[in-house]
Amino acid sequence: MAPTSFRSPGSIRRGAAALGLAATMTLAGVATTSAPADAAAPVGPVFQNGMAQPVFSSNRNDWIRQEVWVETPVDSDGDGRNDRVHAEVTRLQETETGGLKSPVVYEASPYYAGGNPITNHDVDHELNQAVRPGKGKGKLERGGSVLDPATDERLAVAADAADVGRLSADTGPQPAISTSHESNWLPRGFAVVHAESLGSGKSDGCPTTGGRNETIGAKSVVDWLNGRAKAYDAAGGEVSATWTTGKVGMIGTSYNGTLPNAVASTGVQGLEAIVPISAISSWYDYYRANGAVVAAGGYQGEDADVLAEYVYTRADRQICRSVIEELEKEQDRVTGDYSSFWDERNYMNDVEKVHAAVLVAHGLNDWNVKTKQAAQWYEALKARNVPHKIYLHQGGHGGSPSVDVLNRWFTRYLWDYKNGVENDPRALIQREDRTLVEYPEWPEPTAADAKLNLAPSTDGTVGVLTRNKTRRGKPVTETIVDDASKPAQTLADAVTSPNRLAYKSGALSGAVRLSGTPEVSLQMSFGQPAANVTALLVDYDQNGKAKIITRGWTDPQNRKSISKTEPIKPGKTYGLDFDMQPHDYVFQTGHRIGIVLLSSDYEYTIRPAPGATLHLDTVKSTVKLPIVGGAAAFTAANG
């Protein structure tokens, strides 16, 4: 097929908002320059300082655009035909007339076509009850806006629509999907491909929130780029990707970053590098935690079915109804148990198949896609000696490494230019003062668990977090009365409260760095057969102001296994061992390290009526903090 820059008639149904949205999706702070007008056109990439240089044209009108539908081997909508993924290629003229073959920077997304108004599940009800969306107090969380595929931030539809005329005037004909990444990578000799995930936009199939069909859909584009799958143009003519080297790098944020993890876990040949930014490695850990139903930060009550409904933007609005209804049934908001449903969406199961070089990027304060997603994925890659690097920053959801970091990665693994990136320090961490610091690896190799005890309060305010042994023998019990209406920050700040227990170290005589995953081991009994349990790691400044550093949750009914709910017998003591979200944080001199225990977490857990009681045996309860220098460092600084 001859390359074109037109849209097929089917693309006209795309909302104008999606066009305005697409135009915002560029990596911040990146400038590109084209070759001088009087210079000879380059016939190949140019490398300097280990990076591909922007020596090709940066004029969008010089680029070739192609719209294709890639055939997959799945029929997720049950219409008797294999699903097809709508994709667009943007490549240099040199790939058509100059003999250049380009590697590909590829982003797949369910967000390019915007989203549907949706209602989240109600969370204000007793534990172990099911409440259907729209039947309780669920709120409209995403309706009336679209998500920026580059950042997963909500953007106003009206503002996007207003930009359409300007975009057309400024940049000429636009692709139907996105222009993200083009200005960064085409001048450096790469091609860019965007694809709409199954069930969204102009792709066939059904959205399944991380299901196997979505993985296969995104993978099929890599297969097409390597001659293993077929693609067709709008007229039905077959299209071959003769212009590429077949080397592909996937990149994206949030859902767009999760798809690279998913595709890499298939071991598909040709996928040489991925940059998952704020990405999911197990969907169970996105909507659940240790058996508890736990929200993605900012989206209380969202679940797999709600997100699928949001991204279900294909033209046929009925064909996937039964699929989404099945998601609602199988996700199980009653027990929160891990099941075959979640196992299908756990890319950790196939991490041994990953061979693509992985540059993980994540915000240390991302409570949407929590840090465990990056930490467990990265740890597994390290164990297998997959080429790896991690970038951790002080922001929340989203946040890409600099273009230089990305360029070195893609230059090494897509152009196969030996720039020595594999010998660079593995960890790049933005510290609390916003300076970037390189470390050999993450978590810090010299970090070791400091096991700390919880000494009960003597004045009804706070207890002590200490290395010293507390009294042994008869239990010393402290009680929490659940009140889900009080946010965790309020309880952490409270000087005294019946709704939480707090334990603080002494004022630190020196800085203490935490690097890794905190864990708690609690001995608790309950006054009722079900309860939430929440733990916070807190930094208290010199004025006693609390800053929640990280937190963790568990359902005591899943004390033995996240896959099996076992009833609680009121009054009986149980051991609860669970993790908090991984972090890297420096507690400053004069501050105190705190542990706060509560029951329901207003922002994250189901919120039952107040009054449930939890009883902690402080004698047998401990906390393990991964501290650089281990227990000795804590002891030395604990003034």
RAZI-V330224 format. One record per pair of residues at least 24 apart in sequence whose C-alpha atoms are under 8 Angstrom apart, sorted by the first residue. I is the first residue (numbers start at 1). J is the second residue. D is the distance in whole Angstrom. If there is no record, write none. Layout:
((I:J:D) (I:J:D))
This chain:
((1:233:8) (1:237:7) (1:238:7) (1:239:6) (3:64:6) (3:65:6) (3:66:6) (4:64:7) (4:65:6) (4:66:6) (4:67:8) (5:64:7) (5:65:5) (5:66:6) (5:173:7) (5:174:8) (5:175:7) (6:173:7) (6:175:8) (7:67:7) (7:175:7) (7:176:7) (8:234:6) (10:202:8) (11:176:6) (11:202:7) (14:113:7) (14:176:8) (14:201:7) (15:113:7) (15:114:8) (16:160:7) (16:161:5) (16:164:7) (17:114:7) (17:146:8) (17:157:5) (17:158:7) (17:159:8) (17:160:5) (17:161:4) (17:164:8) (18:112:6) (18:113:5) (18:114:6) (18:146:8) (18:160:7) (18:161:8) (18:177:8) (19:160:7) (19:161:8) (19:164:6) (19:176:7) (19:177:7) (19:178:7) (20:159:8) (20:160:4) (20:161:6) (20:162:8) (20:163:5) (20:164:6) (20:167:7) (21:112:8) (21:146:8) (21:148:6) (21:155:8) (21:160:6) (22:112:7) (22:148:7) (22:149:8) (22:177:7) (22:178:5) (22:179:6) (22:180:7) (23:167:8) (23:178:7) (23:179:6) (23:180:7) (24:148:8) (24:180:7) (25:148:7) (25:149:7) (25:150:5) (25:151:8) (25:178:8) (25:179:7) (25:180:5) (25:181:7) (26:150:7) (26:179:8) (26:180:5) (26:181:6) (26:183:8) (26:184:8) (27:150:8) (27:180:8) (27:181:7) (27:184:8) (27:400:7) (27:403:8) (29:402:8) (29:403:8) (30:184:7) (30:402:8) (30:403:6) (31:184:7) (32:58:7) (32:183:7) (32:184:6) (32:187:7) (33:57:8) (33:58:7) (33:187:7) (34:58:5) (34:59:8) (34:187:7) (43:94:7) (43:98:6) (43:99:7) (43:100:6) (44:100:6) (44:189:7) (45:188:7) (45:189:6) (46:188:8) (49:419:8) (50:408:6) (50:411:7) (50:412:8) (50:417:8) (50:418:8) (50:419:5) (50:420:8) (51:404:7) (51:407:6) (51:408:5) (51:411:6) (51:419:8) (52:188:6) (52:189:8) (52:407:7) (52:408:8) (52:411:6) (53:187:8) (53:188:5) (54:185:8) (54:186:8) (54:187:4) (54:188:4) (54:189:8) (55:187:6) (55:188:6) (55:189:8) (56:92:8) (56:186:7) (56:187:4) (56:188:6) (56:189:6) (57:92:8) (57:186:8) (57:187:5) (58:183:7) (58:186:7) (58:187:5) (60:171:7) (60:172:8) (61:171:8) (61:172:7) (62:92:7) (62:93:7) (63:90:7) (63:91:6) (63:92:5) (63:93:6) (64:89:8) (64:90:6) (64:91:5) (64:92:6) (64:93:6) (65:89:6) (65:90:5) (65:91:7) (65:175:7) (66:90:7) (67:175:8) (67:233:6) (67:234:7) (68:231:6) (68:232:5) (68:233:5) (68:234:7) (68:239:7) (69:203:8) (69:231:5) (69:232:5) (69:233:6) (69:234:8) (70:220:7) (70:221:6) (70:224:7) (70:229:7) (70:230:6) (70:231:4) (70:232:7) (71:220:7) (71:229:7) (71:230:6) (71:231:6) (71:232:8) (72:216:7) (72:217:6) (72:220:6) (72:229:7) (73:216:8) (74:213:7) (74:216:8) (74:217:8) (75:205:7) (76:205:5) (76:206:6) (76:213:7) (77:204:8) (77:205:5) (77:206:6) (77:319:6) (77:320:6) (77:323:8) (83:198:8) (83:203:8) (83:204:5) (83:205:5) (83:217:8) (84:198:8) (84:203:6) (84:204:5) (84:205:7) (84:217:8) (85:195:7) (85:196:6) (85:197:7) (85:198:6) (85:202:8) (85:203:5) (85:204:6) (85:217:6) (85:218:8) (85:221:8) (86:195:6) (86:196:6) (86:197:8) (86:201:8) (86:202:6) (86:203:5) (86:204:8) (87:177:8) (87:193:7) (87:194:5) (87:195:4) (87:196:6) (87:221:8) (88:175:7) (88:176:8) (88:177:7) (88:193:6) (88:194:5) (88:195:6) (89:191:7) (89:192:6) (89:193:5) (89:194:7) (90:182:7) (90:191:6) (90:192:5) (90:193:6) (91:186:7) (91:190:7) (91:191:5) (91:192:7) (92:186:7) (92:189:7) (92:191:7) (95:243:5) (95:244:8) (96:243:7) (100:243:7) (101:243:5) (101:244:5) (101:245:5) (102:189:6) (102:190:5) (102:191:6) (102:243:7) (102:244:5) (102:245:6) (103:189:8) (103:190:5) (103:191:6) (103:244:6) (103:245:5) (103:246:6) (103:247:5) (103:248:6) (103:249:8) (103:414:6) (103:415:7) (104:190:6) (104:191:5) (104:192:5) (104:193:7) (104:244:7) (104:246:7) (104:247:6) (104:248:5) (104:249:6) (104:414:8) (105:181:8) (105:185:8) (105:190:7) (105:191:6) (105:192:5) (105:193:6) (105:248:6) (105:249:5) (105:250:6) (105:251:7) (106:192:6) (106:193:5) (106:194:6) (106:195:8) (106:248:7) (106:249:6) (106:250:5) (106:251:6) (107:193:6) (107:194:5) (107:195:7) (107:250:6) (107:251:6) (107:252:6) (107:256:7) (108:194:6) (108:195:5) (108:196:6) (108:197:6) (108:218:6) (108:252:8) (108:256:6) (108:259:7) (109:149:7) (109:194:8) (109:195:6) (109:196:5) (109:197:5) (109:255:7) (109:256:5) (109:259:8) (110:196:6) (110:197:5) (110:198:7) (110:199:8) (110:200:5) (110:201:8) (110:255:8) (110:256:8) (110:311:6) (111:146:8) (111:147:6) (111:148:7) (111:149:6) (111:196:8) (111:200:7) (111:311:6) (112:149:7) (112:177:6) (112:178:7) (112:196:7) (112:200:8) (112:201:7) (113:177:8) (113:200:7) (113:201:5) (113:313:7) (114:145:8) (114:146:5) (114:147:7) (114:311:7) (114:313:7) (115:142:8) (115:143:8) (115:145:7) (115:146:6) (115:147:8) (115:310:5) (115:311:5) (115:312:7) (115:313:7) (116:142:8) (116:143:6) (116:144:8) (116:309:7) (116:310:5) (116:311:7) (116:312:7) (116:313:7) (117:142:6) (117:143:4) (117:144:6) (117:310:7) (118:142:6) (118:143:6) (118:306:7) (118:309:7) (118:310:6) (119:306:7) (120:299:8) (120:300:7) (120:301:5) (120:302:5) (120:303:8) (120:306:6) (121:300:8) (121:301:4) (121:302:6) (121:303:8) (122:301:6) (123:300:7) (123:301:6) (123:605:8) (123:606:5) (123:607:6) (124:606:6) (124:607:5) (124:608:6) (124:609:8) (125:606:7) (125:607:6) (125:608:5) (125:609:7) (126:606:8) (126:607:7) (126:608:4) (126:609:7) (127:334:7) (127:530:7) (127:531:7) (127:606:7) (127:607:8) (127:608:6) (128:333:8) (128:334:5) (128:335:6) (128:530:8) (129:333:8) (129:334:5) (130:333:6) (130:334:5) (138:301:7) (141:299:7) (142:310:8) (149:252:8) (149:253:7) (149:256:7) (150:180:8) (150:252:6) (150:253:6) (150:256:8) (150:398:8) (151:253:6) (151:254:7) (151:397:7) (151:398:5) (151:399:7) (152:253:7) (152:254:6) (152:397:8) (152:398:7) (191:244:8) (195:221:8) (199:311:7) (199:312:5) (199:313:7) (199:314:6) (200:311:6) (200:312:5) (200:313:5) (200:314:5) (201:313:5) (201:314:5) (201:315:7) (202:314:6) (202:315:7) (203:314:7) (204:314:7) (205:320:8) (206:312:7) (206:320:6) (206:323:7) (207:308:5) (207:309:8) (207:311:7) (207:312:6) (207:320:8) (207:324:8) (208:304:8) (208:305:8) (208:308:6) (208:323:8) (208:324:7) (208:327:7) (209:304:6) (209:305:7) (209:307:7) (209:308:6) (210:259:8) (210:283:7) (210:345:5) (211:344:6) (211:345:6) (212:344:7) (212:345:7) (215:259:7) (215:262:6) (215:263:6) (216:263:7) (218:259:7) (218:263:7) (219:263:5) (219:268:7) (222:246:8) (222:248:7) (222:268:8) (222:270:7) (222:271:7) (223:268:8) (223:269:8) (223:270:8) (226:270:7) (246:270:6) (247:271:6) (247:272:6) (247:414:6) (247:415:8) (248:272:6) (248:273:7) (248:414:7) (249:273:5) (249:274:5) (249:275:8) (249:410:7) (249:414:7) (250:274:5) (250:275:6) (250:276:8) (251:275:5) (251:276:6) (251:277:7) (252:276:6) (252:277:6) (253:277:5) (253:278:6) (253:279:6) (253:398:6) (254:278:5) (254:279:5) (254:280:7) (254:369:7) (254:397:8) (254:398:7) (255:279:7) (255:280:7) (261:347:7) (262:347:6) (264:353:7) (264:354:5) (264:355:7) (264:356:6) (265:347:6) (265:348:8) (265:350:5) (265:351:5) (265:352:8) (265:353:6) (265:354:5) (266:350:7) (266:353:6) (266:354:7) (267:353:5) (267:354:5) (267:355:6) (267:356:8) (271:356:6) (272:355:7) (272:356:4) (272:357:6) (272:413:6) (272:414:6) (273:356:5) (273:357:4) (273:358:6) (273:359:8) (273:409:8) (273:410:7) (273:413:6) (273:414:7) (274:356:7) (274:357:6) (274:358:5) (274:359:6) (275:358:6) (275:359:5) (275:360:6) (275:361:7) (276:358:8) (276:359:7) (276:360:5) (276:361:6) (277:360:6) (277:361:5) (277:362:6) (277:398:6) (277:399:7) (277:400:7) (278:361:6) (278:362:5) (278:363:7) (278:366:8) (278:369:6) (278:370:8) (278:374:7) (278:397:6) (278:398:6) (278:399:8) (279:362:8) (279:369:7) (279:373:7) (279:374:7) (280:369:7) (280:373:5) (280:374:7) (281:346:6) (281:347:5) (281:348:6) (281:373:5) (281:374:7) (281:376:8) (281:377:6) (282:342:8) (282:345:6) (282:346:4) (282:347:6) (282:348:7) (282:373:7) (283:342:7) (283:345:6) (283:346:6) (284:338:7) (284:342:6) (284:343:8) (284:345:7) (284:346:7) (285:372:8) (285:373:7) (286:368:8) (286:369:6) (286:370:7) (286:373:8) (288:336:6) (289:552:8) (289:553:6) (289:554:6) (290:553:7) (290:554:5) (290:555:6) (290:558:7) (290:562:5) (290:578:7) (291:335:7) (291:336:5) (291:337:5) (291:338:7) (291:554:6) (291:555:5) (291:556:8) (291:557:8) (291:558:5) (291:561:8) (291:562:5) (291:563:7) (291:565:8) (292:335:8) (292:336:5) (292:337:8) (292:532:7) (292:553:7) (292:554:5) (292:555:5) (292:605:7) (293:333:6) (293:335:8) (293:336:5) (293:605:6) (293:606:7) (294:553:8) (294:604:5) (294:605:5) (294:606:7) (295:603:8) (295:604:5) (295:605:6) (296:367:7) (296:368:5) (296:369:7) (296:370:8) (296:604:7) (297:367:5) (297:368:4) (297:369:8) (297:603:7) (297:604:7) (298:367:8) (298:368:7) (298:603:8) (299:368:8) (300:603:7) (300:604:6) (303:331:8) (304:328:7) (304:331:7) (305:331:8) (335:565:7) (337:558:8) (337:562:6) (337:563:5) (337:564:6) (337:565:7) (338:562:6) (338:563:4) (338:564:8) (339:563:6) (348:377:7) (348:380:8) (351:377:8) (351:380:7) (351:381:7) (352:384:7) (354:381:8) (354:386:7) (355:386:6) (355:387:8) (356:386:7) (356:387:7) (357:386:6) (357:387:5) (357:388:6) (357:413:7) (358:386:8) (358:387:6) (358:388:5) (358:389:7) (359:388:6) (359:389:5) (359:390:6) (359:391:8) (359:409:8) (360:388:8) (360:389:6) (360:390:5) (360:391:6) (361:390:6) (361:391:5) (361:392:6) (361:399:7) (361:400:7) (361:401:7) (362:391:6) (362:392:5) (362:393:7) (362:397:8) (362:398:7) (362:399:7) (363:392:6) (363:393:5) (363:394:6) (363:395:5) (363:396:5) (363:397:6) (363:398:7) (363:399:7) (364:392:6) (364:393:6) (364:394:5) (364:395:6) (364:396:7) (364:583:6) (364:584:7) (365:394:6) (365:395:6) (365:396:5) (365:397:7) (366:395:7) (366:396:4) (366:397:5) (366:398:8) (367:396:7) (367:397:7) (368:397:6) (369:397:7) (370:581:7) (371:581:6) (371:582:6) (371:583:7) (372:581:6) (372:582:6) (375:582:7) (387:422:7) (388:422:8) (388:426:7) (389:425:8) (389:426:5) (389:427:6) (389:428:8) (390:426:6) (390:427:5) (390:428:6) (390:442:8) (391:427:6) (391:428:5) (391:429:6) (392:427:8) (392:428:6) (392:429:5) (392:430:6) (393:429:6) (393:430:5) (393:431:7) (394:430:6) (394:431:7) (394:432:7) (394:434:7) (431:585:8) (432:585:8) (432:586:8) (442:515:8) (442:516:8) (443:515:5) (443:516:5) (443:584:8) (444:515:6) (444:516:8) (444:628:7) (446:628:6) (446:629:6) (446:630:8) (447:514:8) (447:515:6) (447:516:8) (447:626:6) (447:627:5) (447:628:4) (447:629:6) (447:630:6) (448:625:8) (448:626:5) (448:627:6) (448:628:6) (448:629:6) (448:630:4) (448:631:7) (449:624:6) (449:625:5) (449:626:4) (449:627:6) (449:630:6) (449:631:7) (450:624:5) (450:625:5) (450:626:6) (450:627:6) (450:630:5) (450:631:4) (450:632:8) (450:634:7) (451:622:7) (451:623:6) (451:624:4) (451:625:7) (451:631:7) (452:622:6) (452:623:5) (452:624:6) (452:625:8) (453:618:8) (453:619:8) (453:621:7) (453:622:5) (453:623:7) (454:503:6) (454:618:6) (454:619:7) (454:621:7) (454:622:6) (454:623:8) (455:503:7) (455:618:6) (455:619:8) (456:503:8) (456:618:7) (457:503:8) (460:496:7) (461:495:6) (461:496:5) (461:497:8) (461:502:8) (462:495:8) (462:496:7) (462:501:7) (462:502:5) (462:503:5) (462:504:7) (463:501:8) (463:502:6) (463:503:4) (463:504:6) (464:503:5) (464:504:5) (464:505:6) (464:506:8) (465:503:5) (465:504:5) (465:505:5) (465:506:8) (465:593:8) (465:594:7) (465:595:7) (466:505:6) (467:631:8) (467:635:7) (470:619:6) (471:619:6) (472:619:6) (473:619:8) (475:617:6) (475:618:7) (475:619:6) (475:620:8) (476:616:8) (476:617:6) (476:618:6) (476:619:6) (477:615:6) (477:616:5) (477:617:5) (477:618:6) (478:615:6) (478:616:5) (478:617:7) (478:618:7) (479:613:7) (479:614:6) (479:615:4) (479:616:6) (480:598:7) (480:599:7) (480:613:6) (480:614:5) (480:615:6) (481:599:8) (481:610:8) (481:611:6) (481:612:6) (481:613:5) (481:614:7) (482:598:7) (482:599:5) (482:600:6) (482:610:5) (482:611:5) (482:612:5) (482:613:6) (482:614:8) (483:599:8) (483:600:7) (483:609:7) (483:610:4) (483:611:7) (483:612:8) (484:599:8) (484:600:5) (484:601:6) (484:602:5) (484:607:5) (484:608:7) (484:609:7) (484:610:6) (485:602:6) (485:607:8) (485:610:8) (486:601:8) (486:602:6) (487:601:7) (487:602:5) (487:603:7) (488:598:8) (488:601:6) (488:602:7) (488:603:8) (489:546:7) (489:547:8) (489:548:7) (492:538:8) (492:546:6) (492:548:8) (492:596:6) (493:544:8) (493:545:6) (493:546:5) (499:598:6) (499:599:8) (500:596:7) (500:597:6) (500:598:5) (500:599:8) (501:596:6) (501:597:5) (501:598:7) (502:594:7) (502:595:6) (502:596:4) (502:597:6) (503:594:5) (503:595:5) (503:596:6) (504:592:6) (504:593:6) (504:594:4) (504:595:7) (505:592:5) (505:593:5) (505:594:6) (505:638:7) (506:592:6) (506:593:8) (506:638:5) (506:639:5) (507:589:7) (507:590:5) (507:591:5) (507:592:5) (507:638:6) (507:639:5) (508:588:7) (508:589:5) (508:590:5) (508:591:6) (508:592:6) (508:637:5) (508:638:5) (508:639:5) (509:589:5) (509:590:6) (509:636:8) (509:637:5) (509:638:6) (509:639:5) (510:588:7) (510:589:5) (510:590:7) (510:637:5) (511:586:7) (511:587:6) (511:588:5) (511:589:5) (511:637:7) (512:586:6) (512:587:5) (512:588:7) (512:589:8) (512:627:7) (512:628:7) (512:633:7) (512:634:7) (512:637:7) (513:584:7) (513:585:6) (513:586:4) (513:587:6) (513:627:6) (513:628:6) (514:583:7) (514:584:5) (514:585:5) (514:586:6) (514:587:8) (514:625:7) (514:626:6) (514:627:4) (514:628:6) (515:582:8) (515:583:6) (515:584:4) (515:585:7) (515:626:6) (515:627:6) (515:628:7) (516:582:5) (516:583:6) (516:584:6) (516:626:6) (517:579:7) (517:580:6) (517:581:6) (517:582:4) (517:583:6) (517:625:7) (517:626:6) (518:579:6) (518:580:5) (518:581:7) (518:582:7) (518:623:7) (518:624:6) (518:625:5) (518:626:6) (519:577:7) (519:578:6) (519:579:4) (519:580:6) (519:623:6) (519:624:5) (519:625:7) (520:576:8) (520:577:6) (520:578:6) (520:579:6) (520:580:8) (520:621:8) (520:622:6) (520:623:4) (520:624:6) (521:575:7) (521:576:6) (521:577:4) (521:578:7) (521:621:6) (521:622:5) (521:623:6) (522:575:6) (522:576:5) (522:577:6) (522:616:7) (522:617:8) (522:618:8) (522:620:7) (522:621:4) (522:622:6) (523:573:6) (523:574:6) (523:575:5) (523:576:6) (523:616:6) (523:617:5) (523:618:8) (523:620:6) (523:621:6) (524:573:5) (524:574:5) (524:575:6) (524:576:7) (524:614:7) (524:615:5) (524:616:5) (524:617:6) (525:570:7) (525:571:5) (525:572:5) (525:573:4) (525:574:6) (525:614:6) (525:615:5) (525:616:7) (526:568:8) (526:569:8) (526:570:5) (526:571:6) (526:572:7) (526:573:8) (526:612:8) (526:613:6) (526:614:5) (526:615:6) (527:570:5) (527:571:6) (527:612:7) (527:613:5) (527:614:6) (528:568:8) (528:569:8) (528:570:5) (528:612:7) (528:613:7) (529:567:6) (529:568:5) (529:569:6) (529:570:6) (530:555:8) (530:556:7) (530:557:7) (530:567:8) (530:568:7) (531:555:7) (531:556:7) (531:599:7) (531:600:8) (531:612:7) (531:614:8) (532:556:7) (532:599:5) (532:600:5) (532:605:7) (533:597:8) (533:598:6) (533:599:4) (533:600:6) (534:597:6) (534:598:5) (534:599:5) (534:600:7) (534:601:7) (535:580:7) (535:595:7) (535:596:6) (535:597:5) (535:598:6) (536:580:8) (536:595:6) (536:596:5) (536:597:6) (537:593:7) (537:594:6) (537:595:5) (537:596:7) (538:593:6) (538:594:5) (538:595:6) (538:596:7) (539:587:7) (539:591:7) (539:592:6) (539:593:5) (539:594:6) (540:591:6) (540:592:5) (540:593:6) (540:594:7) (541:590:7) (541:591:5) (541:592:7) (542:590:6) (542:591:6) (542:592:8) (549:583:8) (549:585:8) (550:580:7) (550:581:6) (550:582:7) (550:583:7) (551:580:5) (551:581:6) (552:578:7) (552:579:6) (552:580:4) (552:581:6) (553:578:7) (553:579:8) (553:580:7) (554:578:7))
